[in-house]
């Protein structure tokens, strides 16, 4: 699941390159991304350093409906 989310965040050329190599883990995909970036002389930070802080998006949960609070009558 994390591997799929990582791949979805990449540009199409890099995504294709990684899929062609069929990594079995996120770490392998990150290494392939670093290798590809180095070979293409792009000036971007290493995927390795950013993957440590990679956090999948939180799953949305349905809103919790609270019961209406009782109204207090003042006399």
C-alpha positions as CSV (number, residue, x, y, z in Angstrom):
1,X,0.0,0.0,0.0
2,X,2.8,2.5,0.9
3,X,4.6,1.4,-2.3
4,X,1.6,2.3,-4.4
5,X,1.2,5.7,-2.7
6,X,4.9,6.4,-3.2
7,X,4.6,5.4,-6.9
8,X,1.6,7.6,-7.4
9,X,3.6,10.6,-6.2
10,X,6.3,10.2,-8.9
11,X,6.5,11.6,-12.4
12,X,5.3,9.1,-15.1
13,X,8.8,8.3,-16.4
14,X,10.2,7.5,-13.0
15,X,7.1,5.5,-12.1
16,X,7.5,3.4,-15.2
17,X,11.2,2.8,-14.5
18,X,10.5,1.6,-11.0
19,X,7.6,-0.6,-12.0
20,X,9.8,-2.2,-14.7
21,X,12.2,-3.2,-12.0
22,X,9.4,-4.7,-9.8
23,X,10.7,-3.7,-6.4
24,X,9.4,-5.9,-3.6
25,X,9.6,-3.2,-0.9
26,X,9.4,0.6,-0.4
27,X,13.1,0.7,0.4
28,X,13.9,-0.9,-3.0
29,X,11.7,1.5,-4.8
30,X,13.3,4.5,-3.0
31,X,16.8,3.2,-4.0
32,X,15.7,2.8,-7.6
33,X,14.3,6.4,-7.5
34,X,17.6,7.7,-6.2
35,X,19.5,5.8,-8.9
36,X,17.2,7.1,-11.6
37,X,17.4,10.7,-10.4
38,X,21.2,10.5,-10.2
39,X,21.4,9.1,-13.7
40,X,19.2,11.8,-15.1
41,X,21.2,14.6,-13.4
42,X,18.2,16.2,-11.9
43,X,18.6,18.6,-9.0
44,X,16.2,17.3,-6.4
45,X,16.6,16.1,-2.9
46,X,17.2,12.4,-2.4
47,X,14.1,10.2,-2.1
48,X,15.9,8.3,0.6
49,X,15.9,11.3,3.0
50,X,12.2,12.2,2.2
51,X,11.0,8.6,2.5
52,X,11.8,8.5,6.2
53,X,9.2,11.3,6.7
54,X,6.8,9.8,4.2
55,X,3.5,9.4,5.9
56,X,0.4,7.9,4.2
57,X,-2.6,10.1,4.2
58,X,-5.0,9.5,7.1
59,X,-8.0,7.5,6.3
60,X,-11.1,9.6,6.5
61,X,-13.6,8.5,9.0
62,X,-17.3,9.4,9.0
63,X,-18.1,12.4,11.2
64,X,-19.2,11.6,14.7
65,X,-22.7,12.8,15.3
66,X,-23.2,14.1,18.8
67,X,-26.5,14.1,20.5
68,X,-28.0,17.5,21.1
69,X,-27.3,18.8,24.4
70,X,-30.2,19.2,26.7
71,X,-31.5,22.8,26.9
72,X,-31.7,24.1,30.4
73,X,-34.6,26.3,31.2
74,X,-34.0,29.1,33.6
75,X,-36.8,30.5,35.7
